[in-house]
Amino acid sequence: MTAIMTTMTTAYSIDGRTFRFTADVATGLTSGAYIRVDADNGMSCLGRIIEIEASDTGTGRPVITGSGVIRARVEDGDIVAGAPTAFGAARISIADPGLVAAHFRTARRDKAGLEIGTLGDAADPLPATLLASGFGRHTLVCGQSGSGKTYTLGVMLERLLLNTDLRMIVLDPNSDYIRLAELRDPDAAQGGLADRYAAATRRLSVFGNRPGQIPLRSRFGRLPLTKQALVLNLDPIRDAREYNAFRRIVRDIGSTEYTLTDVRHRASALHDDASRDLAMRIENLDVEELGIWAQAGEPTLLDLVPQDWRALVFDLGSLPSSGEASLLAASLVSQLWKQRQDRIPTLLVIDEAHNVCPQIPLDRFQEMASADLTAIAGEGRKFGIYLLLVTQRPQKLQVNVLSQCENLVLMRMNSAEDIEHLAASFSHVPASLVRQAAGFGLGQGLVGGPVAPDPLLFRTGTRHSVEGGSDIPSTWAGSRTG
């Protein structure tokens, strides 16, 4: 039942869209809470508290004051059509959970919902449901290590697989999602989940260098010429003669199936200084022997992708060096952007995104990926390419990529500087809610943007699939008995 707060509780609105209120501290109102507003003019509506603070009235009895937004009109205990109007005086009370649930159903209409957990910490909490259509905007998932970020992203990816037809590509540097197709406990799955999940992941493929994975191999000659030049650290102005020799050799080969070894052999066979310098460059850079290159006659990962694929997980954590992981990530991003005219809706998930498209590239491979991801961030949506970027350090992300993200999924963050950076970057999400991130516990978070009917404070639900990676156990910290 709704408990009306009668002690020092007043609210008013001058525009029918926002309101201000004063209430007794004992009411227990909090930022993000949903309330019912019953105005003296007979109008009722659902509101949400955004800003709140304690004030001293000088009487020795503190009160809380704050502001919020009006979300919907209410009649007979249900959400109805029509815009609320201004009111001069009103009583407020904690909204009945059923009324809040009705608001979410109305906001979602006939769009698919993704239940990722529960709202708040109530004894009988409501489900936290995202709008599947919102993933048609770019998304940033942010949280420090140990916040539950990886687990929460796994929940979201599972729900997308189960409830939509959206294709997804996952660049997985820590091998966290390589077991995304495996249920943790298939025997305990209820409601036909095991069969539905098997069907949803039937066309999921995992590429990597571990046993049972599809080999991660790329063809040097299939990269765009500008990207090949980046691999060789060739600049068309600074290294004009070598660059020209490289272009002539590639043109003479006449196909895209060549390897770096093919280029080096041809360069060595020529007698001009530029070609010989090019051959020496390939040797000195030590990129020819990287394990990610497909050799002559060997299929590439693109050759091994099923035509009807639904999800592709690239286990970059299985590669022996960060340089190879960086190069392959850049190659995959480049290939996706190259195929944009296919216009097939695809979600590109990049974990540790600050290592793929940083604000300041540390090597030519990051520079390569950053250029393509900036293009995808700016123009990808019209081709059906949507980004989902995951990071612990939002300020390290390329600013032109971050600025195009409309959805924010925020887990615990201790850095006040990072929190303020996010509050400024996602100004459509109330800053007061963003600032709560410093106090989030494990699995608690905030989601805002087109993916949510309202900015939601949530607690992550149960993940169905097996986590591929995990932290090292902290058993070393236990007290010694001997």
C-alpha positions as CSV (number, residue, x, y, z in Angstrom):
1,M,0.0,0.0,0.0
2,T,1.0,3.6,-0.6
3,A,1.9,5.4,2.6
4,I,1.0,9.1,2.4
5,M,3.6,11.4,3.9
6,T,1.7,14.1,5.8
7,T,4.5,15.6,7.8
8,M,5.9,18.8,6.2
9,T,5.4,17.4,2.7
10,T,4.6,19.8,-0.1
11,A,5.3,20.0,-3.8
12,Y,4.6,22.3,-6.7
13,S,5.1,22.6,-10.4
14,I,5.2,25.7,-12.6
15,D,5.2,23.9,-15.9
16,G,3.8,20.4,-15.5
17,R,7.1,18.9,-16.5
18,T,9.2,19.4,-13.4
19,F,8.5,19.9,-9.7
20,R,10.1,21.0,-6.4
21,F,9.3,19.6,-3.0
22,T,9.9,19.9,0.7
23,A,9.6,16.9,3.0
24,D,10.5,15.7,6.5
25,V,13.8,13.8,6.7
26,A,11.9,10.8,8.2
27,T,10.1,10.2,4.9
28,G,13.3,8.5,3.6
29,L,13.1,9.9,0.1
30,T,16.1,9.4,-2.1
31,S,17.5,10.6,-5.4
32,G,16.1,8.4,-8.2
33,A,12.9,7.4,-6.2
34,Y,9.5,7.3,-8.0
35,I,6.7,9.1,-6.2
36,R,3.0,9.7,-6.6
37,V,2.0,13.4,-6.7
38,D,-1.6,14.2,-5.7
39,A,-2.3,17.9,-6.4
40,D,-5.0,19.9,-4.7
41,N,-6.6,20.6,-8.1
42,G,-7.5,16.9,-8.4
43,M,-4.7,15.9,-10.8
44,S,-2.4,12.9,-10.0
45,C,0.8,12.0,-11.7
46,L,3.9,9.9,-11.4
47,G,7.1,11.7,-10.6
48,R,10.7,11.0,-10.1
49,I,13.1,12.7,-7.7
50,I,16.4,13.8,-9.3
51,E,18.0,16.3,-6.9
52,I,17.7,16.1,-3.1
53,E,19.5,17.7,-0.2
54,A,19.0,18.3,3.5
55,S,18.2,21.8,4.8
56,D,18.1,23.3,8.3
57,T,14.9,25.3,8.9
58,G,16.3,26.9,12.0
59,T,13.8,25.1,14.2
60,G,16.1,22.3,15.0
61,R,14.1,20.0,12.7
62,P,15.9,19.4,9.4
63,V,14.0,18.8,6.2
64,I,14.9,17.6,2.8
65,T,14.3,19.7,-0.3
66,G,14.7,18.8,-3.9
67,S,13.4,18.6,-7.5
68,G,12.3,16.0,-10.0
69,V,10.5,15.4,-13.2
70,I,6.9,14.4,-13.9
71,R,6.8,11.2,-15.9
72,A,3.1,10.5,-16.5
73,R,-0.4,11.3,-15.6
74,V,-2.3,8.9,-13.3
75,E,-6.1,8.2,-13.0
76,D,-7.6,5.5,-10.9
77,G,-4.2,4.1,-10.0
78,D,-3.1,3.6,-13.6
79,I,-1.0,5.5,-16.2
80,V,-3.2,7.4,-18.7
81,A,-2.6,9.5,-21.8
82,G,-2.4,13.3,-21.5
83,A,0.2,15.8,-20.3
84,P,0.2,16.9,-16.7
85,T,-0.4,20.6,-16.0
86,A,1.1,23.0,-13.5
87,F,0.0,22.7,-9.9
88,G,0.4,25.0,-6.9
89,A,0.3,22.5,-4.0
90,A,0.4,18.7,-3.8
91,R,1.0,15.8,-1.5
92,I,3.7,13.2,-2.4
93,S,4.1,9.6,-1.5
94,I,6.2,6.7,-2.5
95,A,4.8,5.3,-5.7
96,D,3.2,1.9,-5.7
97,P,5.4,-0.6,-7.6
98,G,2.5,-1.5,-9.8
99,L,2.2,2.1,-11.0
100,V,5.9,2.2,-11.8
101,A,5.7,-1.1,-13.7
102,A,2.7,0.3,-15.7
103,H,4.8,3.4,-16.5
104,F,7.6,1.2,-17.9
105,R,5.1,-0.9,-19.9
106,T,3.6,2.2,-21.4
107,A,7.1,3.6,-22.3
108,R,8.2,0.4,-23.9
109,R,4.9,-0.1,-25.9
110,D,5.5,-3.0,-28.3
111,K,9.3,-2.8,-28.3
112,A,11.3,-5.9,-27.1
113,G,12.5,-5.6,-23.5
114,L,15.7,-7.0,-22.1
115,E,15.4,-7.8,-18.4
116,I,18.9,-7.4,-16.9
117,G,18.2,-7.4,-13.2
118,T,16.1,-5.5,-10.7
119,L,15.5,-1.8,-9.8
120,G,17.0,-0.6,-6.6
121,D,17.2,-2.6,-3.4
122,A,13.6,-3.1,-2.4
123,A,12.4,-6.3,-0.7
124,D,10.2,-7.0,-3.7
125,P,11.9,-5.1,-6.5
126,L,10.7,-4.4,-10.0
127,P,12.5,-5.9,-13.0
128,A,15.1,-3.5,-14.7
129,T,14.2,-3.8,-18.3
130,L,16.1,-2.1,-21.2
131,L,14.7,-1.3,-24.6
132,A,16.3,-3.5,-27.2
133,S,15.8,-0.8,-29.8
134,G,18.1,1.5,-27.8
135,F,21.1,-0.5,-28.8
136,G,20.6,1.1,-32.2
137,R,22.5,4.0,-30.6
138,H,26.2,3.8,-29.5
139,T,26.7,2.7,-25.9
140,L,29.5,3.1,-23.3
141,V,29.8,0.6,-20.5
142,C,32.0,2.0,-17.8
143,G,33.2,0.8,-14.4
144,Q,36.3,0.1,-12.4
145,S,37.8,-3.4,-11.9
146,G,35.7,-5.4,-9.5
147,S,32.5,-3.4,-10.1
148,G,30.7,-6.3,-11.9
149,K,31.1,-4.7,-15.3
150,T,32.1,-7.9,-17.1
151,Y,29.4,-9.9,-15.5
152,T,26.8,-7.3,-16.4
153,L,27.9,-7.0,-20.0
154,G,27.6,-10.8,-20.2
155,V,24.0,-10.5,-19.0
156,M,23.2,-7.9,-21.6
157,L,24.8,-9.9,-24.5
158,E,22.8,-13.0,-23.4
159,R,19.5,-11.1,-23.4
160,L,20.3,-9.6,-26.8
161,L,20.9,-13.1,-28.2
162,L,17.7,-14.5,-26.6
163,N,15.3,-11.6,-27.5
164,T,16.5,-10.0,-30.7
165,D,18.0,-10.9,-34.1
166,L,20.8,-8.3,-33.8
167,R,24.2,-9.7,-35.0
168,M,27.1,-9.0,-32.7
169,I,30.9,-9.1,-33.0
170,V,32.8,-9.2,-29.7
171,L,36.5,-8.2,-29.5
172,D,37.5,-10.0,-26.3
173,P,41.0,-9.1,-25.0
174,N,40.6,-10.9,-21.7
175,S,38.8,-14.0,-22.9
176,D,35.8,-13.2,-20.8
177,Y,33.1,-14.1,-23.3
178,I,34.6,-17.1,-25.1
179,R,32.1,-19.4,-23.3
180,L,29.1,-17.2,-24.1
181,A,27.3,-20.1,-25.8
182,E,27.6,-22.4,-22.8
183,L,24.9,-22.4,-20.0
184,R,26.3,-22.4,-16.5
185,D,23.8,-25.1,-15.4
186,P,21.7,-26.4,-18.3
187,D,20.0,-29.0,-16.1
188,A,18.6,-26.3,-13.8
189,A,17.5,-24.0,-16.6
190,Q,13.7,-23.4,-16.4
191,G,11.0,-22.4,-18.8
192,G,12.6,-23.9,-21.8
193,L,15.7,-21.7,-21.4
194,A,18.2,-24.4,-22.3
195,D,16.5,-25.0,-25.7
196,R,16.0,-21.3,-26.4
197,Y,19.6,-20.5,-25.5
198,A,20.9,-23.3,-27.7
199,A,18.9,-22.0,-30.6
200,A,20.0,-18.4,-30.0
201,T,23.7,-19.4,-29.9
202,R,23.7,-22.0,-32.6
203,R,25.4,-19.7,-35.0
204,L,27.9,-18.2,-32.5
205,S,31.5,-18.9,-33.4
206,V,34.6,-18.3,-31.3
207,F,37.9,-17.4,-33.0
208,G,41.2,-17.8,-31.2
209,N,44.4,-19.7,-30.8
210,R,43.2,-22.0,-28.0
211,P,42.3,-25.7,-28.6
212,G,38.8,-26.0,-30.2
213,Q,38.7,-22.4,-31.5
214,I,38.7,-21.3,-35.1
215,P,42.3,-20.0,-35.8
216,L,42.8,-16.2,-35.8
217,R,44.4,-15.5,-39.1
218,S,44.3,-12.4,-41.3
219,R,45.6,-11.8,-44.9
220,F,47.9,-8.8,-45.2
221,G,46.9,-8.2,-48.8
222,R,43.2,-7.9,-47.9
223,L,43.8,-4.8,-45.8
224,P,43.2,-1.5,-47.5
225,L,46.4,-0.1,-48.9
226,T,46.5,2.7,-46.4
227,K,46.2,0.2,-43.6
228,Q,49.0,-2.0,-45.1
229,A,51.2,1.1,-45.1
230,L,50.4,1.7,-41.4
231,V,51.5,-1.8,-40.6
232,L,54.8,-1.0,-42.2
233,N,55.0,2.5,-40.7
234,L,55.1,3.9,-44.1
235,D,54.2,7.6,-44.7
236,P,53.5,8.7,-48.3
237,I,55.4,12.0,-47.7
238,R,58.1,11.2,-45.1
239,D,58.9,7.8,-46.8
240,A,58.0,8.8,-50.3
241,R,60.4,6.6,-52.2
242,E,59.7,3.4,-50.2
243,Y,56.0,4.1,-50.3
244,N,56.1,4.4,-54.0
245,A,58.1,1.2,-54.4
246,F,55.5,-0.5,-52.1
247,R,52.6,0.7,-54.3
248,R,54.3,-0.5,-57.5
249,I,55.0,-4.0,-56.0
250,V,51.4,-4.3,-54.8
251,R,50.1,-3.2,-58.2
252,D,52.3,-5.7,-60.0
253,I,51.1,-8.6,-57.8
254,G,47.5,-7.9,-59.1
255,S,45.5,-9.7,-56.3
256,T,44.8,-9.3,-52.6
257,E,46.1,-12.8,-51.6
258,Y,49.7,-11.8,-51.1
259,T,51.6,-12.0,-47.8
260,L,54.3,-9.8,-46.3
261,T,56.8,-12.4,-47.4
262,D,55.7,-12.0,-51.0
263,V,56.2,-8.2,-50.8
264,R,59.6,-8.7,-49.2
265,H,60.8,-11.2,-51.8
266,R,59.7,-8.9,-54.7
267,A,61.3,-5.9,-53.0
268,S,64.6,-7.9,-52.5
269,A,64.6,-8.9,-56.1
270,L,64.5,-5.4,-57.4
271,H,67.8,-3.4,-57.7
272,D,66.7,0.1,-56.8
273,D,67.6,1.5,-53.4
274,A,63.9,2.2,-52.4
275,S,62.9,-1.4,-53.0
276,R,65.9,-2.7,-51.0
277,D,65.1,-0.2,-48.2
278,L,61.5,-1.5,-48.2
279,A,62.7,-5.1,-47.8
280,M,65.0,-4.1,-45.0
281,R,62.1,-2.2,-43.3
282,I,59.9,-5.4,-43.3
283,E,62.7,-7.4,-41.7
284,N,63.6,-4.7,-39.1
285,L,60.0,-4.2,-38.0
286,D,59.6,-7.9,-37.3
287,V,56.0,-7.9,-38.4
288,E,56.4,-10.6,-41.0
289,E,56.5,-13.5,-38.6
290,L,53.5,-12.4,-36.4
291,G,51.3,-15.4,-35.8
292,I,48.1,-13.6,-37.0
293,W,49.1,-13.6,-40.7
294,A,47.6,-16.4,-42.8
295,Q,50.3,-17.9,-45.0
296,A,49.9,-18.7,-48.7
297,G,47.1,-21.2,-49.2
298,E,45.9,-20.9,-45.6
299,P,42.3,-19.7,-45.0
300,T,41.8,-16.5,-43.1
301,L,39.2,-16.1,-40.3
302,L,37.0,-14.3,-42.8
303,D,37.0,-17.4,-45.0
304,L,35.9,-19.5,-42.0
305,V,33.0,-17.2,-40.9
306,P,29.7,-19.0,-41.6
307,Q,27.5,-17.2,-44.1
308,D,24.5,-17.2,-41.7
309,W,26.5,-16.2,-38.6
310,R,24.8,-14.6,-35.6
311,A,27.6,-13.8,-33.2
312,L,31.4,-13.8,-33.5
313,V,33.7,-13.7,-30.5
314,F,37.3,-13.0,-31.2
315,D,39.5,-14.2,-28.3
316,L,42.3,-11.6,-28.5
317,G,43.4,-12.8,-25.1
318,S,44.7,-16.0,-26.8
319,L,47.3,-14.1,-28.8
320,P,50.9,-14.1,-27.5
321,S,51.4,-10.3,-27.5
322,S,49.5,-7.0,-27.1
323,G,50.9,-5.9,-30.4
324,E,49.3,-8.8,-32.3
325,A,46.0,-8.2,-30.4
326,S,46.1,-4.5,-31.3
327,L,46.9,-5.3,-35.0
328,L,44.1,-7.9,-35.3
329,A,41.6,-5.6,-33.6
330,A,42.4,-2.9,-36.0
331,S,42.2,-5.3,-38.9
332,L,38.7,-6.5,-37.8
333,V,37.4,-3.0,-37.3
334,S,38.7,-2.1,-40.8
335,Q,37.0,-5.1,-42.4
336,L,33.7,-4.4,-40.7
337,W,33.8,-0.8,-41.9
338,K,34.8,-1.9,-45.4
339,Q,31.7,-4.1,-45.5
340,R,29.3,-1.3,-44.3
341,Q,27.4,-1.3,-47.6
342,D,25.9,-4.7,-46.6
343,R,23.7,-2.7,-44.2
344,I,23.1,-5.6,-41.9
345,P,22.4,-4.4,-38.3
346,T,25.5,-5.4,-36.3
347,L,26.6,-4.6,-32.7
348,L,30.4,-4.2,-32.4
349,V,31.4,-4.9,-28.8
350,I,34.9,-3.8,-27.8
351,D,36.1,-4.6,-24.4
352,E,39.0,-2.5,-23.0
353,A,38.1,0.0,-25.7
354,H,40.7,2.5,-24.4
355,N,43.4,0.1,-25.7
356,V,41.8,0.0,-29.2
357,C,40.9,3.6,-29.8
358,P,42.7,5.8,-27.2
359,Q,42.7,9.6,-27.3
360,I,46.4,9.4,-27.8
361,P,47.4,6.3,-29.9
362,L,50.5,4.6,-28.6
363,D,51.3,2.7,-31.8
364,R,50.3,2.7,-35.5
365,F,47.8,-0.1,-35.0
366,Q,45.8,1.9,-32.4
367,E,46.0,4.8,-34.9
368,M,44.5,2.5,-37.6
369,A,41.6,1.4,-35.4
370,S,40.9,4.9,-34.1
371,A,40.5,6.3,-37.6
372,D,37.9,3.6,-38.5
373,L,36.1,3.7,-35.2
374,T,35.8,7.5,-35.4
375,A,34.1,7.0,-38.8
376,I,31.8,4.3,-37.4
377,A,30.9,6.5,-34.4
378,G,30.0,9.3,-36.8
379,E,28.4,7.5,-39.7
380,G,28.0,3.8,-38.7
381,R,24.4,4.0,-37.6
382,K,23.1,4.7,-41.1
383,F,24.9,1.5,-42.2
384,G,23.5,-0.5,-39.3
385,I,26.8,-0.6,-37.3
386,Y,26.4,0.1,-33.6
387,L,29.2,0.4,-31.0
388,L,29.2,-1.0,-27.5
389,L,32.4,0.2,-25.9
390,V,33.6,-1.1,-22.5
391,T,36.3,0.7,-20.5
392,Q,37.6,1.5,-17.0
393,R,39.1,4.8,-18.1
394,P,36.6,6.9,-20.1
395,Q,38.9,9.9,-20.3
396,K,41.4,7.8,-22.3
397,L,38.9,7.0,-25.1
398,Q,39.1,8.9,-28.4
399,V,37.0,12.0,-27.8
400,N,35.2,11.9,-31.2
401,V,34.2,8.3,-30.4
402,L,33.0,8.9,-26.9
403,S,31.0,12.0,-27.9
404,Q,28.8,9.9,-30.2
405,C,27.8,7.5,-27.4
406,E,24.2,8.1,-26.3
407,N,23.7,5.2,-23.9
408,L,25.6,5.0,-20.6
409,V,25.9,1.9,-18.5
410,L,27.8,2.9,-15.4
411,M,29.0,0.7,-12.6
412,R,31.1,1.6,-9.6
413,M,33.7,4.3,-10.2
414,N,35.9,5.7,-7.4
415,S,37.6,8.4,-9.5
416,A,35.8,11.7,-9.0
417,E,37.5,13.1,-12.1
418,D,36.1,10.2,-14.3
419,I,32.7,10.6,-12.8
420,E,32.6,14.3,-13.6
421,H,33.9,13.6,-17.1
422,L,31.0,11.2,-17.6
423,A,28.4,13.6,-16.1
424,A,29.6,16.2,-18.7
425,S,29.7,13.8,-21.6
426,F,26.3,12.3,-20.9
427,S,24.4,15.5,-20.0
428,H,21.0,13.9,-20.8
429,V,21.5,11.6,-17.8
430,P,21.0,13.5,-14.5
431,A,24.4,14.3,-13.0
432,S,23.0,13.6,-9.5
433,L,22.5,10.0,-10.6
434,V,25.9,9.7,-12.3
435,R,27.6,10.9,-9.1
436,Q,26.0,8.0,-7.2
437,A,28.5,5.7,-9.0
438,A,31.1,6.2,-6.2
439,G,28.8,4.5,-3.8
440,F,27.6,1.6,-5.9
441,G,28.2,-1.9,-4.6
442,L,29.1,-5.0,-6.6
443,G,26.7,-5.4,-9.5
444,Q,24.9,-2.1,-8.9
445,G,24.7,0.4,-11.8
446,L,23.0,3.2,-13.7
447,V,21.8,3.0,-17.2
448,G,20.6,6.0,-19.2
449,G,19.9,7.0,-22.7
450,P,17.7,5.6,-25.5
451,V,18.2,2.1,-24.1
452,A,16.2,2.9,-21.0
453,P,12.7,4.4,-20.6
454,D,14.1,6.4,-17.7
455,P,17.6,6.5,-16.3
456,L,17.6,3.3,-14.2
457,L,19.4,2.5,-11.0
458,F,19.7,-1.3,-11.1
459,R,21.2,-4.4,-9.6
460,T,22.4,-7.0,-12.1
461,G,20.5,-10.2,-12.4
462,T,21.7,-13.8,-12.9
463,R,24.0,-14.5,-15.8
464,H,23.1,-17.7,-17.7
465,S,26.4,-18.4,-19.5
466,V,29.8,-19.4,-18.2
467,E,32.2,-16.6,-17.5
468,G,35.3,-17.2,-19.6
469,G,37.8,-15.3,-17.5
470,S,37.9,-14.5,-13.8
471,D,40.1,-12.8,-11.3
472,I,42.9,-14.6,-9.5
473,P,41.4,-16.0,-6.2
474,S,42.3,-13.9,-3.1
475,T,43.0,-17.0,-0.9
476,W,46.5,-15.6,-0.3
477,A,44.9,-12.9,1.9
478,G,43.4,-15.4,4.4
479,S,44.8,-15.5,7.9
480,R,47.6,-17.9,8.5
481,T,46.9,-20.8,10.9
482,G,50.4,-22.1,11.2
